[in-house]
Amino acid sequence: MNLAIVSAALIDTRTAVDTPLRSRRTRSAIGTVRGLVHRVASGVLLAACSLCAAPALAWSNHALATGPALAAMPELAGLGPVKVESLESFLAAQGASLEKVLDDEERWAREHVPAYPPRPDALRFVVAGATDAAELRRRFVAAVRISPKVPLSLYLQRAPGASADDGRAPMPAREVTTLPRDNAVDAVKFAALREGEQVSPIEVAATASDEPDYGLDIGLWEDNGTPQGRVYGFGKQPFGNPALDFGTQAPFHMGFYHESKIIYAAAGFLKRTWPEYRIHLWKTLALHAFRTGHDYWGWRFAGWAMHYLQDLAQPYHARVLPDVSTVRMLWINALYMAGWPDARNRAVTLVSNRHLAFENFQRTAMLAGHHERGRAAALFDALAGAGAAADPKYDDDTPRAAVSLRSSGAADALDRTIAASLPARYVSDPSFEFGASERGIDLFASLSRDDPAGRDALARALAPRLADFGAFTRAFVRSLLAAR
């Protein structure tokens, strides 16, 4: 195979198609080239998504950033505490009205979400015939198509350094998440809540903003080997490794809306990403809860919606392979197809490592700032919108048309900054796997000690991403407050 044809085909295909086709031989040759481009691009993108989607976290612990972002809202400062209630209590009170709410939401999703997989009619939420609270909960979980294994416990995530002298018992991470082991979650301090007690809306929303990473979207595809995957109607997992639990959530937490046309033509599976569906579903349920006096679930559902919106503000969740051109993707996969896999494996490993290293820096910087604000003051100022003229407005087009557009546009420069600012072993050595070695790594602390200039460069690249995180989170909350 002449590998140079692959790169040339990307450049010349449009010209060839626009030229009058005068012979069957010409049409056949162009068809062959276009087919080759399609196969090569599909192969490299499938490989990239399969490996890069395994670290499907976008921000490592959303609550660390959501709390400061919401604390900057004067609209929330005057709100009183809300009464904690279990999901079963909420469903018992609102079950009948939720039938129509979820029917209307399903119609909206079918009309507005591209490539949306319709919810099977058999999963429609109905109250009639439910003999106990457990059955009502099971029907609701099936109707919103989340994992039936999620605990949905009543709890708060304690802010780093916060006092534990509030009379609340600690809650083990295993009672919050279905994940067998996660460094970030295992390091968090959780406190159990009691039904009927009063709690701050910001604490509820901030805690809930991290919850979708605790297992809500795991094992939902028909090839995941789970009972729910066989009946939920999402089809086969479009990318990621179906055998890796955490990787199965990726298509709900990533939105590749701004790739080149040839990428979509070659890899239609990239259109099967649905954070917009999740955002609107939880927003709808939050509004219903607010309007019917169930403010605890209003803020908890709102926190869930925030999570997917915030995910789109992370460039590695908005671009498949940052700083890797389409031509280069085609070329390295052509090498792979010819029997030389090193270039492809190198590209995928490096992007995955940079993704994870960026999350580590973000999390450890936020932890340092929570303990001592001055250590990460610029990042907290960015989250709070300091210096910004005003927060943006929010509507249903915002996740795709604004949030992911901005993060996708920043992806290439961010990737280059990460490569230049972090130790080469972590981000430029394809023989090193960051995810397998991350326990104990604190990039913010190590850079502060060994390379303050690198720390500052990466903080400057992180700050506008956190500014978007905060601004669009507040915009979303204001849209809820205006509509409740």
C-alpha positions in Angstrom: 0.0 0.0 0.0 1.3 3.5 -0.8 0.8 5.2 2.6 1.2 8.7 1.1 -2.1 8.3 -0.7 -3.9 8.3 2.7 -2.8 11.9 3.5 -3.3 13.1 0.0 -6.8 11.6 -0.1 -7.9 13.8 2.8 -6.8 16.9 0.9 -8.0 15.9 -2.6 -11.3 14.1 -2.0 -13.4 17.2 -2.2 -11.8 18.4 -5.4 -12.2 15.0 -6.9 -15.9 14.8 -6.0 -16.5 18.3 -7.4 -14.9 17.4 -10.7 -17.2 15.9 -13.4 -16.8 12.2 -13.3 -16.1 11.1 -16.9 -15.4 7.5 -16.5 -16.3 4.4 -14.5 -12.6 3.9 -13.7 -12.4 7.4 -12.2 -15.5 6.8 -10.0 -14.1 3.5 -8.9 -10.7 5.0 -8.0 -12.2 7.8 -6.0 -14.6 5.4 -4.2 -11.6 3.3 -3.3 -9.7 6.3 -1.9 -12.7 7.5 0.0 -13.3 4.1 1.4 -9.7 3.9 2.6 -10.0 7.3 4.3 -13.1 6.2 6.0 -11.6 2.9 7.3 -8.4 4.6 8.4 -10.0 7.5 10.2 -12.6 5.2 11.8 -9.8 2.9 13.0 -7.7 5.6 14.7 -10.7 7.3 16.3 -12.1 4.0 17.6 -8.7 3.3 19.1 -8.3 6.7 20.5 -11.8 6.7 22.1 -11.3 3.2 23.4 -8.3 4.1 25.4 -8.8 7.8 26.1 -12.4 7.2 27.4 -11.2 4.9 30.1 -10.4 7.9 32.4 -13.9 9.2 31.9 -13.7 11.8 34.7 -13.7 15.3 33.3 -12.9 17.2 36.5 -11.5 15.3 39.4 -14.1 15.9 42.1 -16.6 18.5 40.8 -17.7 19.5 44.3 -14.3 21.2 45.0 -15.1 23.7 42.2 -18.9 23.8 42.4 -19.0 25.1 45.9 -16.8 28.1 45.3 -18.6 28.8 42.0 -22.0 28.9 43.7 -20.8 30.8 46.7 -20.2 33.7 44.4 -24.0 33.9 43.7 -25.8 36.6 45.8 -29.1 34.9 44.8 -28.2 31.9 46.9 -26.9 33.7 49.9 -30.4 34.5 51.2 -31.9 31.0 50.7 -32.7 29.1 53.8 -31.9 25.5 54.4 -33.9 22.7 52.8 -35.4 19.6 54.4 -33.6 16.3 53.5 -35.8 13.5 52.1 -35.2 10.1 50.6 -35.9 9.4 47.0 -38.6 7.0 48.1 -40.4 9.8 50.0 -40.1 12.1 47.0 -41.6 9.5 44.7 -44.4 8.6 47.1 -45.4 12.3 47.1 -44.9 13.0 43.4 -45.2 9.7 41.6 -48.4 10.4 39.8 -47.4 13.8 38.5 -44.0 12.5 37.5 -45.6 10.2 35.0 -46.5 13.2 32.8 -43.3 15.0 33.6 -41.2 12.1 32.3 -43.5 11.5 29.3 -43.1 15.1 28.3 -39.3 14.9 28.8 -39.1 11.8 26.6 -41.0 13.7 23.8 -38.6 16.6 24.2 -35.5 14.3 24.0 -36.8 12.6 20.8 -37.4 15.9 19.1 -34.3 17.8 20.2 -31.3 15.5 21.0 -29.4 14.4 17.9 -29.1 10.6 17.6 -31.1 10.1 20.8 -31.9 6.5 21.6 -35.6 6.5 22.5 -36.6 5.1 25.9 -38.4 1.7 25.4 -42.1 2.1 26.1 -41.9 -0.8 28.6 -39.7 1.5 30.8 -42.3 4.3 31.0 -42.7 5.4 34.6 -46.1 4.4 36.0 -47.3 4.3 39.6 -50.2 1.9 39.3 -49.4 -1.5 40.6 -46.3 -0.5 42.6 -46.8 -2.3 45.9 -44.0 -0.7 47.9 -41.4 2.1 48.0 -38.7 -0.2 46.6 -40.8 -1.0 43.5 -41.5 2.7 43.0 -37.9 3.5 43.1 -37.0 0.6 40.8 -39.5 1.9 38.2 -38.1 5.5 38.4 -34.5 4.3 38.1 -35.5 2.3 35.0 -37.4 5.2 33.5 -34.5 7.6 33.8 -32.1 4.8 32.7 -29.4 5.0 35.4 -27.7 2.1 37.0 -29.9 0.2 39.5 -26.8 -0.3 41.7 -26.3 3.4 42.7 -26.9 3.8 46.4 -28.5 7.3 46.2 -27.7 7.6 49.9 -28.5 10.7 51.9 -25.1 12.3 52.5 -22.9 15.4 52.1 -19.4 15.7 50.9 -17.4 17.7 53.4 -15.3 20.5 52.1 -11.6 20.0 52.7 -10.7 21.3 56.1 -14.3 21.7 57.2 -15.2 20.9 60.8 -16.7 17.5 61.5 -18.3 18.7 64.7 -21.8 18.9 63.4 -23.1 15.7 64.9 -23.2 13.9 61.5 -21.7 10.5 61.3 -19.1 9.7 58.7 -20.3 7.7 55.7 -17.9 5.3 54.0 -17.3 5.9 50.3 -18.6 2.4 49.5 -22.1 3.6 50.6 -21.9 6.5 48.1 -20.3 5.0 45.0 -20.5 1.7 43.1 -16.9 2.0 41.9 -14.6 -0.6 43.5 -11.7 1.8 43.9 -11.2 5.5 43.0 -8.3 7.6 44.4 -10.2 10.8 44.3 -13.4 9.4 45.9 -11.6 7.4 48.5 -9.9 10.6 49.7 -13.2 12.5 50.3 -14.9 12.8 53.7 -18.6 12.1 53.5 -21.2 12.7 56.2 -24.5 10.9 56.5 -27.7 12.9 56.5 -30.9 12.0 58.2 -34.3 12.4 56.6 -36.0 15.5 57.9 -32.9 17.4 58.9 -32.0 20.8 57.4 -29.1 21.4 55.1 -27.7 24.2 53.0 -28.8 24.3 49.3 -25.2 25.0 48.2 -23.9 22.0 50.1 -26.6 19.8 48.5 -25.8 21.0 44.9 -22.1 20.9 45.3 -22.2 17.4 46.7 -24.6 16.2 44.0 -22.4 17.8 41.2 -19.9 15.0 41.8 -22.4 12.2 42.1 -22.8 11.2 38.4 -19.2 10.0 38.6 -20.1 7.5 41.3 -21.8 5.0 39.0 -25.0 6.6 37.6 -24.0 5.9 34.0 -22.1 2.7 34.3 -23.1 -0.5 32.5 -26.0 0.9 30.5 -25.1 -0.5 27.1 -26.4 -3.8 25.6 -22.8 -5.1 25.3 -21.9 -4.4 28.9 -23.2 -7.7 30.2 -25.6 -6.1 32.7 -29.4 -6.7 33.0 -30.1 -3.0 32.6 -27.9 -2.8 29.5 -30.1 -5.4 27.8 -33.3 -3.5 28.3 -32.4 0.3 28.4 -32.4 0.7 24.7 -29.1 2.6 24.3 -27.7 0.0 21.9 -24.0 -1.0 21.8 -21.4 1.2 23.5 -20.2 3.6 20.7 -16.7 3.9 22.1 -14.6 3.0 25.1 -14.0 -0.5 26.3 -17.3 -2.3 27.3 -15.3 -4.6 29.6 -14.0 -1.6 31.7 -16.7 -0.5 34.2 -15.7 3.2 34.4 -15.2 3.5 30.7 -18.8 2.6 30.0 -20.0 6.0 31.3 -17.9 8.0 28.8 -20.5 8.6 26.0 -22.8 10.3 28.6 -20.0 12.6 29.9 -18.3 13.6 26.6 -19.6 15.7 23.8 -17.6 15.7 20.5 -19.7 18.4 18.8 -17.0 20.4 17.0 -14.7 18.0 15.1 -14.0 18.3 11.4 -16.6 17.1 8.8 -14.3 14.4 7.6 -14.1 13.0 11.2 -17.8 12.7 11.4 -18.0 11.2 8.0 -15.5 8.6 8.9 -16.6 8.0 12.5 -20.4 8.5 12.9 -20.2 6.9 16.3 -18.9 10.2 17.7 -22.3 11.6 17.3 -23.6 9.1 19.9 -22.8 11.2 23.0 -25.5 12.4 25.2 -24.6 14.9 28.0 -27.4 17.2 26.6 -29.9 14.5 27.3 -28.8 14.1 30.9 -28.6 17.8 31.5 -32.1 18.5 30.3 -33.6 15.4 32.1 -32.1 16.4 35.5 -33.0 20.1 34.9 -36.6 19.1 34.2 -36.8 17.0 37.4 -35.1 19.7 39.4 -37.8 22.3 38.3 -40.6 19.9 39.1 -39.1 19.3 42.6 -38.8 23.0 43.2 -42.3 23.8 42.0 -43.8 21.1 44.3 -41.9 22.0 47.5 -39.3 19.3 47.4 -36.3 21.6 47.4 -33.8 19.0 48.6 -34.4 17.0 45.4 -34.5 20.2 43.4 -31.0 21.0 44.4 -29.8 17.4 44.1 -31.2 17.0 40.6 -29.7 20.4 39.7 -26.3 19.2 40.9 -26.6 16.2 38.7 -27.3 18.4 35.7 -24.4 20.7 36.6 -22.1 17.7 36.4 -22.6 17.0 32.7 -22.5 20.7 31.8 -19.3 21.1 33.7 -17.8 18.0 31.9 -18.2 19.8 28.6 -16.0 22.7 30.0 -13.1 20.2 30.1 -11.3 20.2 26.8 -10.5 16.5 26.9 -14.2 15.8 27.0 -14.9 18.0 24.0 -12.1 16.9 21.6 -11.1 13.4 20.7 -7.4 13.9 20.3 -6.3 17.4 21.2 -3.4 18.8 19.2 -3.5 15.8 16.8 -4.5 16.9 13.3 -6.8 14.9 11.1 -4.0 14.3 8.6 -1.8 13.0 11.4 -4.5 10.8 12.7 -4.9 9.3 9.3 -1.2 8.8 8.8 -0.4 7.2 12.2 -3.3 4.8 11.7 -2.2 3.9 8.2 1.1 2.9 9.8 -0.8 0.8 12.2 -2.7 -0.9 9.5 0.6 -1.6 7.7 1.9 -3.4 10.8 3.7 -0.5 12.6 1.5 0.2 15.7 4.0 2.4 17.7 2.9 5.8 16.4 -0.8 5.1 17.1 -0.1 3.6 20.5 2.1 6.5 21.4 -0.4 9.2 20.4 -3.2 7.5 22.4 -1.1 6.9 25.5 0.2 10.5 25.6 -3.3 12.0 25.2 -4.6 9.8 28.0 -1.7 10.6 30.3 -2.1 14.4 29.7 -5.9 14.1 30.4 -5.2 12.4 33.7 -2.3 14.6 34.6 -4.4 17.7 34.0 -7.1 16.3 36.3 -4.6 15.6 39.0 -3.2 19.1 38.8 -6.7 20.6 38.9 -7.7 18.5 41.9 -4.6 19.0 43.9 -4.6 22.7 43.2 -8.2 23.0 44.4 -7.4 20.9 47.5 -4.5 23.2 48.3 -6.7 26.3 47.8 -9.4 25.0 50.1 -6.9 24.5 52.9 -5.1 27.8 52.2 -6.8 30.1 49.8 -3.6 32.1 48.9 -2.0 29.0 47.4 -4.5 28.9 44.5 -6.1 32.3 44.7 -6.2 33.0 41.0 -8.0 29.7 40.3 -10.6 30.4 43.0 -11.0 34.0 41.6 -11.6 32.5 38.2 -14.3 30.2 39.5 -16.0 33.1 41.2 -16.0 35.2 38.0 -13.6 37.8 39.4 -12.9 40.4 36.6 -15.6 39.1 34.3 -18.1 41.6 33.0 -21.1 39.2 33.6 -22.0 35.6 33.5 -23.5 34.3 30.3 -27.2 33.4 29.8 -28.2 29.8 29.7 -30.7 28.0 27.4 -31.0 24.4 26.1 -28.5 25.2 23.3 -25.8 26.4 25.7 -24.0 23.0 26.4 -23.3 22.4 22.7 -23.2 26.0 21.2 -21.2 27.6 24.0 -19.7 25.4 26.7 -18.2 22.6 24.5 -17.4 25.1 21.7 -15.2 27.1 24.0 -13.4 24.1 25.5 -13.0 22.4 22.2 -11.3 25.6 20.9 -8.9 25.6 23.8 -7.9 22.0 23.6 -4.9 22.2 21.3 -3.2 25.0 23.3 -4.0 23.4 26.6 -2.4 20.1 25.4 0.8 21.9 24.4 0.9 23.7 27.7 0.6 20.5 29.6 3.4 18.9 27.6 5.6 21.9 28.2 4.8 22.4 31.9 4.6 18.9 33.5 7.5 16.5 34.0 8.2 14.7 30.7 7.9 11.3 32.3 4.2 11.9 33.0 3.1 13.5 29.8 5.7 12.8 27.1 6.8 9.2 27.8 4.6 6.7 26.1 6.0 3.9 28.2 4.5 5.4 31.4 0.8 5.0 32.3 -0.3 7.8 34.5 -3.5 6.2 35.6 -1.7 3.1 36.8 0.8 5.1 38.9 -1.3 8.1 40.0 -1.8 7.2 43.7 0.3 9.5 45.8 1.1 11.9 42.9 0.4 15.6 43.8 1.3 17.6 40.7 0.4 21.0 42.2 2.7 20.4 45.3 5.6 18.9 43.3 5.5 21.7 40.7 5.3 24.3 43.5 8.4 22.8 45.0 10.5 22.0 41.9 9.1 24.1 39.0 7.1 27.2 40.1 7.2 28.5 36.5 5.7 25.3 35.2 3.0 25.5 37.9 2.2 29.0 37.0 2.0 28.3 33.3 -0.4 25.4 33.8 -2.5 27.5 36.3 -2.8 30.2 33.7 -4.1 27.6 31.2 -6.5 26.1 33.8 -7.9 29.5 35.0 -10.0 30.2 31.9 -11.4 26.7 31.9 -12.4 27.1 35.6 -13.8 30.5 34.7 -16.1 28.8 32.2 -16.9 26.1 34.7 -18.1 28.7 37.2 -19.8 31.1 34.8 -21.9 28.4 33.1 -22.7 26.7 36.4 -24.1 30.0 37.7 -25.9 30.6 34.5 -27.6 27.3 34.7 -28.6 27.9 38.3 -30.0 31.3 37.4 -32.1 29.7 34.7 -33.6 27.3 37.3 -34.3 30.1 39.8 -36.0 32.1 37.1 -38.2 29.2 36.0 -39.1 27.6 39.4 
